[in-house]
């Protein structure tokens, strides 16, 4: 249960009378608002020592606010229910005054907080006088309150000094900005009257419906979905649908679209394109509905992430099936290539986000390069992001080929042409986007020089199994080089296999390809042996993506050499994507490892088993058996983790934030 503490210390407006509570003060008004915002236990504190004592006895999150805050109740409710992280501070754009604390933000995180003079023009906002502190961070709140309470003569409101103390301890604090609604901090009766008038002038429900739409989204979503999806969101709310229900309906639309793409024929292709678009609209609506109704859950966030990827790859399967049925020999091959490319891209996206957030929390490390191309790229990126709505802004957001643009391209290409063209289009744009983002991120990462894999369980996120932990540790030439070499070796085996054809047992080239399987496997095992080496290089955040590429490509090569049906290879890789996206989603949603993770054998263990099936001549049986085994483990892990023995979220590694788009 959340505890709200209204602190009057250091606030000249705390005792001002307000019409919102007959005969009451601003502190009474704020306490009543916290109750309407969903906080059952609301207390008053006159000193910071009282704050520390109250917080120390709390059994859950703690909300601390000064009595000078005037805001819509919806603003307070949004702060209490914010899903971005466990500890969230209200941030305003008001001019700094009254000794209030200013903050500097990076990617939604408060990376510094203190007096305006100390931030020396780098402030991006003003503390709004309210902060929700997650359960795991409550001890830091107690320490910050006691430390701030020792200097009663320090300038500024007491609640501001507590936030500065939290940030100074290195607590991960996210920023919640007020948009469309109103929130101000007041010092006197005239300021109070003006703020209350501004609050009363806003249609709160209409503003909340508009707030359900992401502030910064991609071009297609902004102009072709979000212009009308809020109306669907409101209908869903009136019908009592949950965000999870809307997610499942969007999955049904995507499955139906995939089936139509597989069936082929112009009417089916056009119908599939329409269903795909409507499914994407619903994919946006589930998040909008969660924000509109404030119905957030770790399960819902995890399910939404997993459903997005599953829907996209099922559509690839439908396109591959339809292209093959239409007479194109490599329909499934294109689908496999598209899924592999997108999975590797998403892995780099996730880990670059972790890297960027860690760099934001450690500005000294990020700026230690002393300028150069990385510094210029970072400055240019910030300028473009700040120029919201400009041509350069939309180009930057579109060229990376986000999900809205991918689904729009698939729908248009399939409706106007056929399944083969749709897959070729996705692959072409995807490769260009991967090259563009990869080059720029590599340059910026070398400039930031911030290790991230050394801050988490590298064995877990590499997806190493028990075999890797028993191999001798290879510290040279480094985990990234070993992983990239493994991926290149697997890619080379795929290329040689495809160019030479499968052949039969009497074909000398076929025997060479069979002999190459154990050789490439040894290269993969060398990469697995790098798990014990330090992952502190500037580009080591690429290791998980490189290992995913190595495993996927090796599975493809073994499947082709062994004559396995292309659809079976796709199905096996699809199950692997569920497993790997589960790991990433749990990282982003602050969840522990899957309950049965140790039974998945690790990427190197699975590769060894596939190599053995190739040697035994039972590749198809091996792919089917291992795929079914992993799927059963995945489903069992989901049931155990979310329904049988759900565990509370754990604090994320430094730099991890929710809402990293895969």
SVG drawing of the C-alpha trace seen along z (x, -y; Angstrom):
<svg xmlns="http://www.w3.org/2000/svg" viewBox="-20 -38 64 79">
<polyline fill="none" stroke="black" stroke-width="0.4" points="0.0,0.0 1.2,-3.5 1.8,-6.0 1.5,-9.7 3.2,-12.3 2.3,-16.0 5.3,-18.1 4.6,-21.7 8.2,-22.5 9.8,-25.3 6.7,-26.1 5.2,-29.6 2.0,-28.5 1.3,-25.5 -1.2,-27.4 -2.9,-29.5 -6.7,-29.0 -8.3,-27.4 -11.8,-27.2 -11.2,-23.6 -11.6,-22.4 -14.0,-24.5 -12.2,-25.9 -9.0,-24.1 -5.5,-25.0 -3.5,-24.1 -2.1,-21.2 -5.6,-19.9 -6.5,-20.3 -3.5,-18.4 -4.1,-15.6 -7.7,-15.2 -6.4,-15.1 -3.9,-12.3 -6.9,-10.3 -8.9,-10.9 -5.8,-9.9 -6.0,-6.5 -3.7,-6.8 -5.6,-5.5 -3.0,-6.3 -2.2,-10.1 -0.2,-11.6 1.1,-15.1 4.7,-15.9 5.9,-19.2 9.6,-18.3 12.0,-16.1 12.6,-13.9 8.9,-13.1 9.1,-12.3 12.0,-9.9 10.2,-8.3 7.0,-7.8 8.8,-6.5 10.8,-4.1 7.6,-2.3 6.1,-2.2 5.6,1.3 5.3,0.1 6.0,-3.0 6.0,-6.4 4.8,-9.6 6.3,-12.8 4.9,-16.2 5.2,-19.8 2.1,-21.7 2.7,-24.4 1.7,-22.2 -1.5,-23.1 -2.5,-20.7 -5.3,-18.6 -6.0,-15.4 -5.2,-13.6 -1.6,-14.9 -1.2,-13.3 -2.9,-10.1 -0.5,-9.9 2.4,-10.3 1.2,-7.5 0.5,-5.1 3.4,-6.1 4.8,-2.9 8.2,-4.4 10.0,-3.3 9.7,-2.8 10.9,-6.3 9.4,-9.2 9.6,-12.9 7.1,-15.6 8.9,-18.0 7.5,-21.4 8.5,-24.0 7.9,-26.9 10.7,-29.5 12.9,-28.5 12.1,-30.6 11.8,-30.5 15.0,-28.5 13.4,-25.5 15.4,-22.6 16.0,-22.4 16.8,-19.2 18.7,-18.0 17.1,-15.2 18.4,-12.6 16.0,-10.3 13.4,-10.7 15.8,-10.3 16.7,-12.9 20.5,-12.7 21.2,-15.8 19.2,-18.0 20.1,-20.9 20.1,-24.7 19.9,-26.6 23.4,-28.1 25.0,-24.7 23.5,-23.3 25.0,-26.3 22.4,-26.7 22.0,-22.9 18.7,-22.6 15.8,-21.2 13.0,-21.7 12.0,-22.5 11.1,-20.0 7.3,-20.0 7.3,-19.4 6.1,-15.7 8.0,-12.5 6.9,-8.8 9.6,-6.6 9.6,-2.9 9.7,-0.4 13.3,0.5 14.3,-3.1 12.6,-4.0 15.8,-3.5 17.4,-6.1 14.5,-8.5 14.9,-8.0 18.6,-8.8 18.0,-11.8 15.3,-13.2 17.5,-12.8 20.5,-14.4 18.5,-17.3 16.9,-17.7 20.2,-18.3 20.5,-21.7 17.2,-23.4 18.6,-26.8 19.4,-25.6 17.6,-27.6 14.7,-26.3 11.7,-24.1 12.5,-21.0 10.9,-18.6 13.3,-20.0 16.3,-19.3 15.1,-15.7 14.9,-15.2 18.4,-16.7 19.6,-14.2 18.0,-11.3 19.7,-12.2 23.0,-12.8 22.9,-9.3 22.6,-7.9 19.0,-6.8 17.5,-6.1 14.8,-8.8 12.6,-9.2 10.9,-12.4 7.1,-12.8 6.3,-16.0 2.9,-17.7 1.4,-17.9 -2.0,-19.4 -3.0,-19.4 -1.9,-22.1 0.5,-22.0 2.2,-24.9 3.9,-25.6 2.8,-28.8 4.3,-31.2 1.4,-33.5 -2.4,-34.1 -2.3,-35.7 -0.2,-32.8 -2.6,-30.3 -5.7,-32.0 -4.1,-32.1 -3.1,-28.4 -6.5,-27.3 -8.1,-29.3 -5.8,-27.6 -6.7,-24.2 -10.4,-24.9 -10.1,-26.1 -9.0,-22.7 -11.4,-19.9 -9.7,-17.1 -11.3,-14.1 -10.6,-15.5 -7.0,-16.2 -6.6,-12.7 -7.9,-11.2 -5.3,-13.2 -2.6,-12.3 -3.3,-8.6 -1.5,-9.2 2.3,-9.0 3.8,-12.5 6.5,-11.5 5.6,-8.7 6.6,-7.7 5.4,-9.4 2.9,-6.7 1.5,-6.3 1.2,-10.0 -0.7,-10.9 -2.4,-7.7 -3.4,-6.1 -3.3,-8.5 -5.6,-11.0 -8.6,-8.7 -7.4,-5.9 -8.3,-7.9 -12.0,-7.6 -11.5,-3.8 -9.8,-4.0 -12.8,-5.8 -15.2,-3.2 -13.1,-0.4 -13.1,-2.1 -16.9,-2.4 -17.2,1.2 -15.0,2.1 -12.3,3.8 -8.9,4.2 -5.7,3.3 -4.8,7.1 -8.1,7.9 -7.4,5.3 -3.9,6.8 -5.4,10.2 -7.9,8.8 -5.0,7.2 -3.3,10.6 -6.4,12.1 -6.4,9.5 -2.7,10.1 -3.3,13.9 -6.2,13.4 -4.0,11.1 -1.3,13.7 -3.8,16.4 -5.0,14.2 -1.5,13.5 -0.8,17.2 -4.0,17.9 -3.0,15.4 -5.1,13.9 -5.8,10.1 -8.9,10.0 -7.1,11.9 -4.0,9.8 -6.1,6.5 -8.1,8.0 -5.0,9.0 -3.5,5.5 -6.7,3.9 -6.7,6.3 -3.0,5.7 -3.6,1.9 -6.6,2.4 -4.5,4.7 -1.8,2.1 -4.4,-0.5 -5.5,1.9 -1.9,2.4 -1.7,-1.4 -5.1,-1.4 -4.0,1.1 -1.3,-1.3 -3.6,-4.3 -6.3,-2.5 -3.8,-1.6 -2.8,-5.3 -6.3,-6.6 -7.6,-4.2 -4.3,-4.1 -4.5,-0.3 -0.9,0.7 0.7,4.0 4.0,5.7 2.1,8.6 0.4,6.3 3.6,4.6 5.4,8.0 2.5,9.4 2.3,6.3 6.0,6.6 5.8,10.3 2.6,9.9 4.1,7.2 7.0,9.5 4.9,12.6 2.3,10.8 5.0,9.4 6.7,12.8 3.4,14.6 2.8,12.1 6.2,13.0 5.2,16.6 2.0,15.9 3.9,14.0 6.5,16.7 3.9,19.4 1.9,17.4 5.0,16.6 6.1,20.2 2.6,21.4 2.6,18.8 5.6,20.6 8.5,18.5 11.1,21.0 12.6,18.8 9.5,17.5 10.3,19.1 13.9,18.1 12.9,14.5 10.7,14.9 13.5,16.5 15.9,13.7 13.4,11.0 12.8,12.5 16.5,13.0 17.3,9.5 14.6,7.9 15.5,10.0 19.2,9.0 18.2,5.4 15.9,5.4 18.6,6.9 20.9,4.0 18.1,1.5 17.5,2.8 21.1,2.9 21.9,-0.5 19.1,-1.9 20.6,-0.5 24.0,-1.9 22.5,-5.3 20.7,-5.5 23.8,-4.4 25.8,-7.1 23.2,-9.7 23.5,-8.7 27.3,-9.1 27.8,-12.4 31.5,-12.5 32.1,-9.2 30.0,-10.3 32.0,-13.5 35.4,-12.1 36.1,-11.8 36.8,-15.5 34.7,-16.2 35.3,-14.6 32.9,-13.0 30.9,-11.3 30.4,-14.6 29.2,-16.2 26.9,-13.3 25.4,-13.5 24.8,-17.2 23.3,-16.9 20.9,-14.1 19.8,-16.2 19.1,-19.2 17.1,-17.1 15.1,-15.5 14.4,-19.0 13.1,-20.2 9.9,-18.2 7.8,-18.2 10.6,-19.4 11.6,-17.5 14.9,-16.4 13.0,-15.2 10.6,-13.0 13.4,-11.7 15.4,-10.6 12.4,-8.8 11.4,-7.2 14.7,-6.0 15.2,-3.6 12.2,-1.7 10.0,-1.5 7.1,0.9 4.5,-1.4 6.4,-2.0 7.2,1.8 3.5,2.7 2.5,-0.1 5.1,1.1 4.0,4.7 0.3,3.8 0.9,1.5 3.3,3.9 1.1,6.9 -2.0,5.1 -0.5,3.5 1.9,6.3 2.4,9.7 3.9,11.5 7.4,11.7 7.6,8.0 6.4,7.3 9.2,9.5 11.8,8.0 10.7,4.5 11.0,5.3 14.4,6.8 15.8,3.9 14.6,1.1 15.6,3.2 19.2,3.7 19.6,0.0 18.1,-1.0 20.4,1.5 23.4,0.1 22.5,-3.5 21.8,-2.9 24.7,-0.6 27.2,-3.0 26.0,-6.0 25.6,-4.0 29.0,-2.5 30.6,-6.0 28.5,-7.3 29.2,-4.3 33.0,-4.6 32.7,-8.2 30.6,-7.4 32.8,-4.4 30.3,-3.1 30.2,0.6 26.8,2.1 27.1,5.8 29.5,5.7 26.6,4.1 24.2,7.0 24.3,10.8 26.2,11.2 25.7,15.0 21.9,14.5 21.7,11.9 24.2,13.6 21.9,16.6 24.8,18.9 24.0,22.4 25.8,24.8 28.3,25.8 29.7,22.3 30.3,22.1 32.4,25.2 34.6,24.2 38.0,22.6 37.7,18.8 39.0,17.1 40.0,13.5 41.6,12.7 40.7,11.3 37.6,10.3 34.0,11.4 32.8,9.1 35.4,10.3 34.7,13.9 30.9,13.4 31.3,11.5 33.6,14.2 31.1,16.9 28.3,15.0 30.5,14.6 31.4,18.3 27.8,19.3 26.9,16.8 29.6,18.2 28.3,21.7 24.8,20.5 26.1,18.8 28.2,21.8 25.3,24.1 22.8,22.0 25.2,21.4 26.2,25.0 22.8,26.5 22.0,29.4 23.3,32.2 23.2,35.9 25.5,38.1 27.6,38.8 28.2,35.1 31.8,34.2 30.6,30.6 27.9,32.0 30.5,33.9 32.5,30.7 29.5,28.9 28.8,31.7 32.4,31.5 32.2,27.8 29.4,28.1 31.7,29.3 34.4,26.7 31.9,23.9 30.6,25.4 34.1,25.1 34.1,21.4 30.8,21.0 32.1,22.7 35.1,20.4 32.6,17.5 30.8,19.3 34.1,19.5 34.2,15.7 31.5,15.6 34.0,15.3 36.0,12.4 35.3,8.8 32.6,7.2 33.7,3.7 34.7,2.6 32.9,-0.4 31.1,1.9 30.6,5.0 26.9,4.1 26.7,5.7 27.7,9.2 24.1,10.4 23.0,9.4 26.0,11.0 25.4,14.3 21.7,14.3 22.9,13.9 25.4,16.8 22.9,19.2 20.1,18.3 22.4,18.6 24.0,21.8 20.5,23.3 19.6,22.2 22.7,23.8 22.2,27.1 18.6,27.2 19.4,26.6 22.3,29.0 20.1,31.7 17.3,31.1 14.7,29.9 11.6,28.2 12.0,24.4 8.8,23.9 10.2,26.1 13.4,24.0 11.2,20.9 9.1,22.5 12.2,23.4 13.6,19.9 10.2,18.4 10.3,20.3 13.9,19.0 12.7,15.4 10.0,15.9 12.7,17.1 15.1,14.2 12.4,11.5 11.3,12.9 14.8,12.2 14.9,8.6 11.3,7.9 12.2,9.0 15.2,6.8 13.2,3.8 10.2,4.5 12.5,5.2 11.6,8.9 13.9,11.7 15.1,14.5 12.4,16.9 11.8,19.7 13.0,22.5 15.7,20.6 18.5,23.0 16.6,25.8 16.8,24.0 20.4,25.3 21.9,22.0 22.6,20.9 25.8,23.0 24.1,26.1 21.3,25.9 23.8,25.4 25.7,28.5 22.5,30.6 21.7,29.4 25.2,30.3 24.8,33.8 21.5,34.2 23.2,33.2 25.9,35.8 23.3,38.4 21.2,37.5 18.1,36.5 18.0,32.7 14.3,32.4 13.6,34.6 16.1,32.6 14.6,29.2 11.1,30.4 11.9,32.0 14.1,29.1 11.6,26.6 8.7,28.3 10.8,28.7 11.7,25.0 8.1,24.0 6.8,26.1 9.5,24.6 8.5,21.1 4.8,21.7 5.6,23.3 7.8,20.4 5.1,17.9 2.5,19.8 4.9,20.2 6.2,16.6 2.9,14.7 0.2,17.0 1.5,19.7 4.1,17.9 4.3,14.3 7.1,12.4 7.3,8.7 9.4,6.7 13.1,6.3 15.0,3.1 16.5,2.7 20.2,2.5 21.5,-1.0 20.5,-2.6 17.6,-0.3 14.2,-1.9 10.8,-0.7 9.5,-1.5 12.4,-0.5 11.1,0.1 11.9,3.3"/>
</svg>
